[in-house]
Amino acid sequence: QVQLVESGGGLVQPGGSLRLSCAASGIIFNPYTMGWYRQAPGKQRELVAAVTDGGSTNYAESVKGRFTISRDNAKTTVYLQMNSLKPEDTAVYYCNVHRVVQDYWGKGTLVTVSS
């Protein structure tokens, strides 16, 4: 059974940094895209960043230049380095694995940006 476990969330001051990790277990057939979504209170879930097997990346306009997504295929792990955090980045961040015929989701990790 595929399971995604996020870690690294927490409380950080504006301008600070956090690194989120998502470790996948179980069998996931290639190719697949790994990514991060977030959902803030009262808002819809949105794509933050995604990375393909080949390393191509896609970012939400609001995080470009501040966040960096990366993956370790050998470890089946995806990371999200978040720098220059803003209060509006506060949300529950969800790990996602996407295949043509199947999507998998983590349970989420809370990121709170506040002074």
Secondary structure, 3 states (H helix, E strand, C coil): CCEEEEECCEEECCCCCEEEEEEEECCCCCCCEEEEEEECCCCCCEEEEEECCCCCEEECHHHCCCEEEEEECCCCEEEEEECCCCHHHCEEEEEEEECCCCEEECCCEEEEECC
